[in-house]
């Protein structure tokens, strides 16, 4: 089994990243692997900033 960990770069320093990735300080059940994903920008996932998608959403929901 595996899980993803999403880390915001604003709350992450080099020591914490090293501890998570190399020293394995996160608590988890035996046999669970994890992959860390570091967010470097503040835009959400998906197409929320795309104006064409917003126009299509308004057409479908009106």
N, C-alpha and C positions, 0 to 999 in steps of 0.2 A: 504494500500500500504506500502511497505517496501523498504529499500535500505541498501546496505552494504557499510561500510566505511573502507578502507584499510589504516592502519597507519604503517609507517616504524618506527621501534624501535629506530633508530638513531635520529629521530626528535621528539621523545616522551619522556617526563619526567613524574614523578609521579603526579605533580600538573596538568599538561595538561590532562593526562589520567583520573584523578579524576574529573576534570571539564567536560570532555566529557561524562563520564559514569554516574556520580551521579548528577551533577548540571544541565545538559542538556543545554549546552551553544551553541550548533550548531543550526544554522538557518535552518528551514525546514518548509514546508507547514503543515497545521493542518491535523492531521490524518495519518501522515507518520511516521512510526517507523523505527529505524535504528539499525543495529548490527555492532559493531566494530570488525575488524579483525586486529590483531597486527602481523606484519611480523618480525620475529626474525633472519632470515637469508637473504642473498643477492642472493640466487639462484632463478631463475624465476620459475613460475608455469609450469607444464607440464613435458615433457620428454627430454628437451634440453640437459641435461648432460648424457643421456643414449647413449652409443656408438652403440648399436644395432639399435636404432631408427635412428641414423644418417646414418648408413650403408643402412638401408631400404629406407630412403629418397633419398639417392644418386642412388640406384637402380631404384626406381620408376621414378625419374626425369631425368635419363640419356638416 
